[in-house]
Amino acid sequence: MPEITFSVVIPVYNSDRSLPELVERLHAVFRDKMAETHEIIMVDDASPRPETWQMLRAISSEDPIVRTFRLARNFGQGCALLCGMAHARGRWIITMDDDLQHRPEDIPRLAAHRDHDVVIGRFPEKACGPFKKLTSNLKGRLDARLLGKPRHITSSPFRLMKRHVVESMLSIRTPRPFLIAMILSVTADVVNADVTHEERKYGRSNYTLRNSFSMISNMLFNNSSFMLRSMSVFGFTMASLSILYGFSLVFRGLIREVPVPGWTSLMVVVLISSGVVIFCLGILGEYIARLIETAESRPSWVIRDRIDSTHDHCPPTTDNRPPTTDKDPSC
């Protein structure tokens, strides 16, 4: 079997109309512009539209270069990407979206920097709405503040990675993967390459407010101790203010007679104190729940169906462990 140079991993969700054009353009780039061997791995993240899996089946049945997988439920984009990366055979792995906003014709721009561990596509101009731009900018600031991402590096899902980086990422056991955090935890050799961000050609974005909240919560709770540290600082500040206020009451009581405090003041203190305690307990509970998920070794993905004509003998993969030495390494 010839060595695969590039593996393109694409998470798919309700995007059946864009897939034929995406595959055709990818083939044209690798065969005509780069003259490199390649494979295309598409992972359907349990799309509600049945037409999506039907389209994937039709494409992969006619094109052996395209390998398709369907997950048993919606695990999220990060898990779908890790599933595809675990089955990739290329020396370099490329990740990109399924909606044609990432241009296949820009892959040579990423490949021009392939001597680096990770090359991330940077969009000088983004063809998206104000809400998406706002959340993208917020995420970039949080990446730099919480994850230690260099401020001159811009993150995006359009990226090229060396195989050893991907294998190191797959060794990280987490049911809620956050890819930029995983990348930064295994390598510091990350660069940007300018690429074009196209207008969405079909349908509308699946990116919702709930997705934004889930992404930010994964960053805060699974990939940083920011909330715990903030809770400690907040608790220390409130304790210090309480002690100072207590000293002031004692001082006032020693130098003059103080009337009985009013009901309003008492209730304000009680409500603020109990609210702070409940808030802190909620943060601790969120951390504990996610620690339990990790300790239980819940799989990052479960494959329901696959169309992979070159490796039908491989057992389905149900987590993000790298292949063991007693199996075909391409499984």
C-alpha positions as CSV (number, residue, x, y, z in Angstrom):
1,M,0.0,0.0,0.0
2,P,1.5,3.4,-1.0
3,E,2.4,5.8,1.8
4,I,-0.2,8.5,2.4
5,T,1.3,12.0,2.6
6,F,-1.7,14.0,3.7
7,S,-4.8,13.0,5.6
8,V,-7.7,15.5,5.5
9,V,-10.1,15.1,8.5
10,I,-13.5,16.7,8.2
11,P,-16.2,16.7,10.8
12,V,-19.6,16.6,9.1
13,Y,-22.9,17.8,10.4
14,N,-26.0,18.4,8.2
15,S,-23.9,19.4,5.2
16,D,-24.8,17.0,2.5
17,R,-25.1,19.7,-0.2
18,S,-21.5,20.9,0.2
19,L,-19.8,17.5,0.3
20,P,-19.5,16.6,-3.4
21,E,-17.9,19.9,-4.3
22,L,-15.6,19.7,-1.3
23,V,-14.3,16.3,-2.2
24,E,-13.9,17.2,-5.9
25,R,-11.9,20.4,-5.0
26,L,-9.7,18.4,-2.5
27,H,-8.8,15.9,-5.2
28,A,-8.0,18.6,-7.6
29,V,-5.6,20.3,-5.1
30,F,-3.7,17.2,-4.2
31,R,-3.5,15.6,-7.7
32,D,-3.1,18.7,-9.9
33,K,-1.4,21.4,-7.7
34,M,0.6,19.4,-5.2
35,A,1.0,15.9,-6.8
36,E,0.9,14.3,-3.3
37,T,-0.9,11.1,-2.1
38,H,-3.8,11.8,0.1
39,E,-6.9,10.4,1.8
40,I,-10.1,12.1,2.9
41,I,-11.7,11.1,6.3
42,M,-15.2,12.4,7.0
43,V,-16.8,11.8,10.3
44,D,-20.6,12.3,10.5
45,D,-21.3,13.5,14.1
46,A,-24.8,11.9,14.1
47,S,-26.4,14.5,11.8
48,P,-30.1,14.7,12.3
49,R,-30.6,15.0,8.5
50,P,-30.5,11.5,7.0
51,E,-29.4,12.9,3.7
52,T,-26.0,13.6,5.2
53,W,-25.0,10.0,5.8
54,Q,-26.7,8.9,2.5
55,M,-24.4,11.4,0.7
56,L,-21.3,10.2,2.6
57,R,-22.2,6.6,1.7
58,A,-22.6,7.4,-2.0
59,I,-19.3,9.3,-2.1
60,S,-17.2,6.8,-0.3
61,S,-18.7,3.8,-2.2
62,E,-17.6,5.4,-5.5
63,D,-14.3,6.8,-4.2
64,P,-11.9,4.6,-2.2
65,I,-9.8,7.5,-1.2
66,V,-12.8,8.8,0.9
67,R,-13.2,7.0,4.2
68,T,-16.4,7.8,6.2
69,F,-17.5,7.1,9.7
70,R,-20.8,7.8,11.5
71,L,-20.8,8.3,15.3
72,A,-23.5,6.7,17.5
73,R,-24.6,10.0,18.9
74,N,-23.6,13.7,18.7
75,F,-20.3,13.8,20.6
76,G,-19.3,17.3,19.4
77,Q,-16.9,18.6,16.8
78,G,-13.8,18.0,18.9
79,C,-14.5,14.3,19.4
80,A,-15.4,13.9,15.7
81,L,-12.0,15.4,14.8
82,L,-10.2,13.1,17.2
83,C,-12.0,10.1,15.8
84,G,-10.9,11.0,12.2
85,M,-7.4,11.7,13.4
86,A,-7.2,8.4,15.2
87,H,-7.9,6.7,11.8
88,A,-5.6,8.9,9.7
89,R,-2.6,7.3,8.0
90,G,-0.9,10.4,6.6
91,R,2.4,11.9,7.6
92,W,0.6,15.2,7.9
93,I,-3.0,15.6,9.1
94,I,-5.1,18.5,7.9
95,T,-8.4,19.5,9.7
96,M,-11.0,21.7,8.1
97,D,-14.7,22.4,8.1
98,D,-17.4,20.9,5.9
99,D,-19.1,24.1,4.7
100,L,-16.6,25.3,2.1
101,Q,-15.7,28.4,4.1
102,H,-12.2,26.8,4.4
103,R,-10.9,26.7,0.8
104,P,-9.2,23.5,-0.3
105,E,-7.1,25.6,-2.6
106,D,-5.4,27.2,0.4
107,I,-4.0,23.9,1.6
108,P,-0.7,24.5,-0.3
109,R,-0.3,27.6,1.9
110,L,-0.4,25.5,5.0
111,A,1.9,22.8,3.4
112,A,4.5,25.4,2.6
113,H,5.2,25.6,6.4
114,R,5.1,21.8,7.0
115,D,8.5,21.9,8.7
116,H,6.7,23.3,11.7
117,D,4.8,21.0,14.1
118,V,1.5,22.8,13.6
119,V,0.4,25.3,11.0
120,I,-2.9,27.1,11.7
121,G,-4.8,29.0,9.0
122,R,-5.4,32.7,9.8
123,F,-8.2,34.6,8.3
124,P,-7.4,38.3,7.7
125,E,-11.1,38.9,6.8
126,K,-13.8,36.6,8.2
127,A,-17.0,36.1,6.1
128,C,-19.4,35.6,9.1
129,G,-21.9,37.5,11.1
130,P,-21.1,39.9,14.0
131,F,-22.1,37.3,16.7
132,K,-19.6,34.8,15.3
133,K,-16.9,37.4,15.1
134,L,-17.6,38.5,18.7
135,T,-17.4,35.0,20.1
136,S,-14.3,34.3,18.0
137,N,-12.5,37.3,19.3
138,L,-13.6,36.4,22.9
139,K,-12.3,32.9,22.4
140,G,-9.0,34.2,21.1
141,R,-8.5,36.4,24.2
142,L,-9.4,33.5,26.5
143,D,-7.0,31.2,24.7
144,A,-4.2,33.6,25.3
145,R,-5.2,34.3,28.9
146,L,-6.1,30.9,30.1
147,L,-4.2,28.5,27.9
148,G,-1.0,30.4,27.4
149,K,-1.4,30.7,23.6
150,P,1.1,33.2,22.2
151,R,-0.8,36.4,21.4
152,H,0.6,36.6,17.9
153,I,-0.9,33.2,17.0
154,T,-4.5,33.1,15.8
155,S,-6.5,29.9,16.3
156,S,-8.9,28.3,13.8
157,P,-10.2,24.8,12.8
158,F,-8.2,25.0,9.5
159,R,-4.8,23.5,10.5
160,L,-2.0,21.2,9.4
161,M,-0.2,19.0,12.0
162,K,2.6,16.5,12.0
163,R,1.8,13.0,12.8
164,H,3.8,12.8,16.0
165,V,1.7,15.8,17.3
166,V,-1.5,14.0,16.5
167,E,-0.3,10.8,18.2
168,S,0.6,12.8,21.4
169,M,-2.8,14.5,21.3
170,L,-4.6,11.1,21.1
171,S,-2.8,9.9,24.2
172,I,-4.6,12.6,26.2
173,R,-7.6,11.0,27.9
174,T,-10.5,13.4,28.1
175,P,-14.2,13.1,27.3
176,R,-14.4,16.8,26.4
177,P,-11.5,17.6,24.1
178,F,-10.5,21.2,23.4
179,L,-8.1,20.9,20.5
180,I,-6.1,24.1,20.8
181,A,-5.4,23.3,24.4
182,M,-4.3,19.8,23.5
183,I,-2.0,21.2,20.7
184,L,-0.4,23.7,23.1
185,S,0.1,21.0,25.7
186,V,2.3,18.9,23.3
187,T,4.2,21.4,21.2
188,A,5.2,25.1,21.1
189,D,6.2,25.0,17.5
190,V,3.0,26.6,16.1
191,V,2.8,29.1,13.3
192,N,0.1,30.9,11.2
193,A,-0.4,31.0,7.5
194,D,-2.8,33.5,5.9
195,V,-5.8,31.9,4.2
196,T,-9.1,33.0,2.8
197,H,-12.4,32.7,4.6
198,E,-15.3,32.2,2.1
199,E,-18.9,33.0,2.4
200,R,-21.1,30.1,3.5
201,K,-22.4,28.6,0.2
202,Y,-25.2,26.3,1.5
203,G,-27.6,26.5,4.4
204,R,-26.8,28.4,7.5
205,S,-24.3,28.0,10.4
206,N,-24.9,25.3,13.0
207,Y,-22.9,27.5,15.4
208,T,-25.3,28.6,18.2
209,L,-25.2,30.4,21.5
210,R,-25.3,27.0,23.2
211,N,-22.2,25.9,21.3
212,S,-20.4,29.0,22.4
213,F,-21.3,28.4,26.0
214,S,-20.2,24.8,25.8
215,M,-16.9,25.7,24.2
216,I,-16.1,28.4,26.8
217,S,-17.1,26.1,29.7
218,N,-14.8,23.3,28.4
219,M,-12.0,25.8,28.3
220,L,-12.7,27.1,31.8
221,F,-13.3,23.8,33.6
222,N,-11.5,21.1,31.6
223,N,-8.4,23.0,30.5
224,S,-7.6,25.6,33.2
225,S,-7.9,26.2,36.9
226,F,-9.1,29.7,36.3
227,M,-12.4,29.3,38.0
228,L,-10.9,27.6,41.1
229,R,-8.3,30.4,41.4
230,S,-11.0,33.0,40.9
231,M,-13.1,31.4,43.6
232,S,-10.1,31.4,46.0
233,V,-9.4,35.1,45.3
234,F,-13.1,36.0,45.7
235,G,-13.4,34.1,48.9
236,F,-10.3,35.6,50.3
237,T,-11.5,39.1,49.4
238,M,-14.9,38.5,51.0
239,A,-13.3,37.1,54.2
240,S,-11.0,40.1,54.4
241,L,-13.8,42.5,54.1
242,S,-15.8,40.6,56.7
243,I,-13.0,40.7,59.2
244,L,-12.5,44.5,58.6
245,Y,-16.2,45.1,59.0
246,G,-16.1,43.0,62.2
247,F,-13.2,45.1,63.7
248,S,-15.1,48.2,62.8
249,L,-18.2,47.0,64.7
250,V,-16.1,46.1,67.8
251,F,-14.4,49.5,67.7
252,R,-17.7,51.3,67.4
253,G,-19.1,49.3,70.3
254,L,-16.2,50.2,72.5
255,I,-16.3,53.9,72.0
256,R,-20.0,54.5,71.9
257,E,-23.3,52.7,72.3
258,V,-24.5,51.2,69.0
259,P,-28.2,50.7,68.3
260,V,-29.5,47.2,67.4
261,P,-28.8,46.6,63.7
262,G,-31.8,46.7,61.4
263,W,-33.4,43.8,59.8
264,T,-32.5,45.0,56.3
265,S,-28.8,45.1,57.0
266,L,-28.9,41.6,58.6
267,M,-30.7,40.1,55.6
268,V,-28.4,41.7,53.1
269,V,-25.3,40.2,54.9
270,V,-27.0,36.7,55.1
271,L,-28.1,36.7,51.5
272,I,-24.8,37.8,50.2
273,S,-22.9,35.3,52.3
274,S,-25.1,32.4,51.4
275,G,-25.1,33.4,47.7
276,V,-21.3,33.4,47.7
277,V,-21.2,30.0,49.4
278,I,-23.7,28.4,47.0
279,F,-21.9,29.9,44.0
280,C,-18.6,28.4,45.1
281,L,-20.2,25.1,45.8
282,G,-21.6,25.1,42.3
283,I,-18.2,25.7,40.7
284,L,-16.7,22.9,42.9
285,G,-19.6,20.6,41.8
286,E,-18.9,21.3,38.1
287,Y,-15.2,20.4,38.5
288,I,-16.1,17.2,40.4
289,A,-18.6,16.1,37.8
290,R,-16.0,16.5,35.0
291,L,-13.4,14.7,37.1
292,I,-15.8,11.8,37.5
293,E,-16.4,11.7,33.7
294,T,-12.6,11.5,33.1
295,A,-12.1,8.9,35.9
296,E,-14.9,6.7,34.4
297,S,-12.9,6.6,31.1
298,R,-16.0,7.5,29.1
299,P,-15.2,7.1,25.4
300,S,-14.6,10.3,23.4
301,W,-16.6,8.7,20.5
302,V,-18.4,5.5,19.5
303,I,-18.6,4.5,15.8
304,R,-21.9,3.3,14.6
305,D,-21.2,2.8,10.9
306,R,-18.1,3.0,8.7
307,I,-17.4,2.8,5.0
308,D,-13.7,2.1,4.7
309,S,-13.0,-0.3,1.8
310,T,-9.3,-0.6,2.5
311,H,-9.6,-1.5,6.2
312,D,-12.7,-3.5,6.7
313,H,-10.8,-5.9,8.9
314,C,-10.1,-3.3,11.5
315,P,-12.3,-3.3,14.6
316,P,-14.3,-0.2,15.3
317,T,-12.6,2.4,17.5
318,T,-14.5,3.7,20.5
319,D,-12.0,6.0,22.2
320,N,-9.0,8.2,21.6
321,R,-6.2,5.8,22.5
322,P,-3.5,5.5,19.9
323,P,-3.3,2.1,18.1
324,T,-1.5,-0.6,19.9
325,T,1.4,-2.5,18.4
326,D,-0.4,-5.7,17.9
327,K,-2.9,-4.2,15.4
328,D,-2.6,-2.8,12.0
329,P,-1.3,0.8,12.8
330,S,-3.7,2.2,10.2
331,C,-6.8,1.0,12.2
